[in-house]
Structure formats: structure tokens, C-alpha cells
Amino acid sequence: MWTRARTNRSRSDLAAVAEEAAASGCPAVRLAGLSKDYGTGPATVHALRDVSLEVWPGEFVVLLGPSGSGKTTLLNLVGGIEKPSAGRIEVAGTDIAGLDEKARTAYRRARVGFVFQFFNLVPTLTALENVAILAELTGPDAGEHSRAALASVGIVQAADRFPGQMSGGQQQRVAIARAIVKEPPLLLCDEPTGSLDLDTGRQVLGVLRALAMEGHHTVLLVTHNSAIARMADRVVWLRSGTISREERVAAPLKAEDLRW
Ligand SMILES: Nc1ncnc2c1ncn2[C@@H]1O[C@H](COP(=O)(O)OP(=O)(O)OP(=O)(O)O)[C@@H](O)[C@H]1O
């Protein structure tokens, strides 16, 4: 049985959780002196330079910045897709920067859910199969868990449909269900509304926001769209591979109230 219980915390609860977590000294993610270079010699690209950042459990953090500022690189490092050139990446207190390939793969599978701009669903599999098979669920409860994940993002009625029979927003919900079905503490989203229309984008953002509010996921969301920042708990701006600014949002908007 899928065991997650909805806690539906209010925003003031969230602030309290962040304060509690800060007091306990264990952020969900802690980056310290993080750098990433691509290439060597004069052709070296310094994608990230000496980035330090702490993200607290249950926080919804939006990363903003112009093209090439290092947003996706940061997400890929936290997600264990790439290794840093220097610095530490602590996730729930464990440094993942030094893990070997096998351990990083295990980390990714157990601790991280990814949501991308393009939903990356397999067209020949149903929504349910896209969740169960692509998340590599096994055992007698796989179907039940996948159905519960689809229900938690409001799309269980489409469980037996193929991607070609669903709207973009529905497909993105399936992709989110796939990302959360193993209940990873970290949800990393790279332009999750980039290929959706405004209304559908708002609905998908509402789903992501609710997942953070329920307290099961810390969300890091990369976007070009500064309007989305208004629904975050915190906004981090990147420029040329460094954090140029950070701001806590005093009164985050509900996704449906976003205008852009
Ligand atoms: N695999 C790679 N090899 C070489 N350079 C790379 C690689 N990946 C990223 N870069 C470079 O690192 C820098 C940061 O790229 P990144 O994709 O992180 O930026 P971004 O802010 O996510 O950009 P965008 O908003 O356009 O997706 C850019 O100069 C990019 O060209």
C-alpha cells in the first residue's frame, strides 16, 4: 500500500518547518563552493562558479536566470546526473559529490524525481505503465502504487490512456506521477511548463506546489519565466554561473493566480 499521508500544511506551517529544519542544522540540500567546468584549456566553460546554497525540507525554490547562466547544470549536479569539478553537494547530510557511478545511480533512483519540459513518456505504454515500468517498480503492489501516484496528481481517470490520447498537461501530470511514485524527497523540475499553454501550465504548477505543501518533497524548479517565481517560497537568481541574488517570497501566490 502506498503509505504517504497528506499533511496539507499551511504556508505558516511551512515557514515553521523551514525554521525547525534550520535549527536542526540539516538542510534538504546544501551546496558549498560548488563549481562545474566543461572542457579544458582556453575552451573551458565555467558553468558554475563557487555556488553555495541551502534548501530546506519542504521548500519550493525557483531558480531563475538567463540562458546559459547555469540553471540546468545546477539541477543536474544536485540530481547526480553529473559530477562537480569542485565543492560539496550534501543531500540530507550526505555528500553525493564524491559518490562513484554506481552509488550515484542508486542515489538518483531512490532520492530524486525529475520532471522535464518534454514529458518523455513512452508512446506505446499507457499512463499507468509509464509510471510503473519507467519508474522500475516491481512486485505485486506496483500497479496500486502507480495508480495512487496518478491519483495524487489528479489524473487517475486517464490511467489506461496512451500519451497520444492525452493533452500536454495530462501528459506532464503522468510524468510528475512517475517522478514521485517512489516518494523521493527531492523533486527537480527543469522548465516543467515550458511546452504548455498558460492555463495548463498553472495547473501543473499547482500540482507541484501541492506536493511541496504536503511536505513529502522539496522542489527545485528551473525556469526562464519570472512570473512563476511569485509562487515560490524562495527565488534564487543565477548569472554567469554564480548566484547573483536570493529572495524569500513573503506571500507566495497560488498557481491559479499567476499572470504572465
Ligand atoms: N555538456 C556540456 N558541455 C559543454 N558546455 C556545456 C555543457 N552543458 C552546459 N554547458 C555550458 O554551460 C553553461 C551553462 O549551461 P546551462 O545549460 O546550465 O545553462 P541554463 O541556465 O540552464 O541555460 P538555458 O536556460 O538556456 O537552458 C552554458 O555556457 C552552456 O553552454
The ligand as a Tripos MOL2 file, in Angstrom:
@<TRIPOS>MOLECULE
LIG
   31    33     1     0     0
SMALL
NO_CHARGES

@<TRIPOS>ATOM
      1 N1         27.7190   19.2130  -21.6530 N.pl3     1 LIG1
      2 C1         28.1990   20.4450  -21.8230 C.ar      1 LIG1
      3 N2         29.3550   20.6470  -22.4810 N.ar      1 LIG1
      4 C2         29.8560   21.8990  -22.6270 C.ar      1 LIG1
      5 N3         29.2640   23.0220  -22.1570 N.ar      1 LIG1
      6 C3         28.1040   22.8670  -21.5160 C.ar      1 LIG1
      7 C4         27.5040   21.5850  -21.3160 C.ar      1 LIG1
      8 N4         26.3650   21.7730  -20.6250 N.ar      1 LIG1
      9 C5         26.2380   23.0910  -20.4000 C.ar      1 LIG1
     10 N5         27.2850   23.7480  -20.9380 N.ar      1 LIG1
     11 C6         27.5290   25.1980  -20.8780 C.3       1 LIG1
     12 O1         27.4370   25.5790  -19.5100 O.3       1 LIG1
     13 C7         26.7900   26.8440  -19.3980 C.3       1 LIG1
     14 C8         25.5790   26.6980  -18.5010 C.3       1 LIG1
     15 O2         24.6480   25.8920  -19.1760 O.3       1 LIG1
     16 P1         23.2040   25.5250  -18.5500 P.3       1 LIG1
     17 O3         22.5430   24.6000  -19.5050 O.co2     1 LIG1
     18 O4         23.4000   25.0710  -17.1820 O.co2     1 LIG1
     19 O5         22.5030   26.9390  -18.5430 O.3       1 LIG1
     20 P2         20.9510   27.2770  -18.3390 P.3       1 LIG1
     21 O6         20.9150   28.4770  -17.4570 O.co2     1 LIG1
     22 O7         20.2180   26.0860  -17.9000 O.co2     1 LIG1
     23 O8         20.5510   27.6670  -19.8160 O.3       1 LIG1
     24 P3         19.1230   27.5210  -20.5700 P.3       1 LIG1
     25 O9         18.1770   28.3980  -19.8100 O.co2     1 LIG1
     26 O10        19.3890   28.0040  -21.9500 O.co2     1 LIG1
     27 O11        18.7370   26.0740  -20.5130 O.co2     1 LIG1
     28 C9         26.4680   27.3050  -20.7980 C.3       1 LIG1
     29 O12        27.5040   28.1330  -21.2620 O.3       1 LIG1
     30 C10        26.4550   26.0010  -21.5840 C.3       1 LIG1
     31 O13        26.7880   26.2110  -22.9320 O.3       1 LIG1
@<TRIPOS>BOND
     1     1     2 1
     2     2     3 ar
     3     2     7 ar
     4     3     4 ar
     5     4     5 ar
     6     5     6 ar
     7     6     7 ar
     8     6    10 ar
     9     7     8 ar
    10     8     9 ar
    11     9    10 ar
    12    10    11 1
    13    11    12 1
    14    11    30 1
    15    12    13 1
    16    13    14 1
    17    13    28 1
    18    14    15 1
    19    15    16 1
    20    16    17 2
    21    16    18 1
    22    16    19 1
    23    19    20 1
    24    20    21 2
    25    20    22 1
    26    20    23 1
    27    23    24 1
    28    24    25 2
    29    24    26 1
    30    24    27 1
    31    28    29 1
    32    28    30 1
    33    30    31 1
@<TRIPOS>SUBSTRUCTURE
     1 LIG1         1 GROUP 0 **** ****
